[in-house]
Amino acid sequence: MSAKSALILGVSGQDGALLSRFLLGRGYDVCGTSRDARADLPNLERIGVRDRVAMHTLATNDLPGMVGLLEKVAPHEIYALAGQSSVGLSFEQPVATFESIAVGTLNLLEAVRVLRLPARIFNAGSGECFGELTGPADEQAPFRPGSPYAVAKASAHWSVATYREAYGLFACTGFLFNHESPLRPERFVTRKIIAAACGIADGSGARLKLGNTGVVRDWGWAPEYVDAMWRMLQQEHPRDFVIATGRAHSLTDFVALAFEAVGLDWREHVDVDESLRRPTDIAYSVGDASNARAQLGWEAQRDLASIIAEMIKAQRAGAWSTQPDTP
């Protein structure tokens, strides 16, 4: 028996799969949930841990199902990573997004409270909660959510804070800014850019169409971010943290670096398509992870160029995820 056990809600997504590998490497027993545990789980297969994760079927908006699973598994640590993960898709599916994120998180907290489990809970928040920024956001920055996804993430955070303060749960939120890996789902613009750059370099003759390329984001390396999640649950007291690189890059920067890495000038292959703009979009979103560095000993290491290099390597090796957006 391992010293600790962990339950990862949404284990089949990018972060869930990477976290499962991380925890298994530290001797944990790992259980995971998916909406259909019998379905193919390509992310877990790809990183070589599918046979080491005990899978359970769970829809997070099913409170009785949540209670039954937690009573059966009784994990030491719970990582709430499930839910619709695309900001863009949330404009098309606002109700489903809110239910999968905000209601799902509330059901988890209530199940832990009712069962009086001593489990520690990590909630995957988002830098999107802070909305439009004028400088890097720390944990004290006000919320200005600008999408259904951000509204759902903000609501989940306040549920976590309330259950922590009112019921004494060890529950905390990590405000995760953008983070990438070869397990990134197809809908995300970063994968779209990488796939287009590699395809054009290989002679596809296609052109890449993008919306607002002037937006500024904080892109990190997803395997480093799951380390931060784990560190948050090892603290003596629960506390929320911003997890980010603190480095600002425009989407134009991302595109330029990706095309440069395959020997191309992006300006010769990219078109701006106004129809691809979101109903609302944040111009500047960058995080200040000073508290994570001081309290957790965590700091982002990879820069954007090296992240893009890893993504291009995976694209050319055919190692990209085929996992749907919602784990």
Summary of the structure (lengths in Angstrom):
residues: 327
radius of gyration: 19.2
end to end distance: 27.7
largest distance: 59.8
contacts: 1162
relative contact order: 0.15
helix: 44%
strand: 17%
